[in-house]
Amino acid sequence: MINISEKQPATAPQFSQSAPAESLESSIQAALEHARRLTEMNGVESVETALAWEVVEELMKAKREQKAKTPTPFEHYCDTYPEAVECRVYDL
């Protein structure tokens, strides 16, 4: 007979290192669910819980960095039309 009261080690979901935006978003959602589940099971003092929340933070940081790397429409315009008056850069 299996004793349900014994805590089973939780397995962390697998995340890819270089994921497109949609996959990154789904990874964040999966990590959030995992971290919340571990918090309910083990409490906030658990090492597993802390690591799970750290994964969430790292994924959110990756999402912010990915968003920051996306060129703005103005940057795209200047790349396309570097001779445009708006895109001129003067060194003083």
Sequence and secondary structure as in RCSB ss.txt:
>XXXX:A:sequence
MINISEKQPATAPQFSQSAPAESLESSIQAALEHARRLTEMNGVESVETALAWEVVEELMKAKREQKAKTPTPFE
HYCDTYPEAVECRVYDL
>XXXX:A:secstr
   TTS          SS  HHHHHHHHHHHHHHHHHHHHHH TT HHHHHHHHHHHHHHHHHHHHHHHS  HHH
HHHHH TTSGGG     
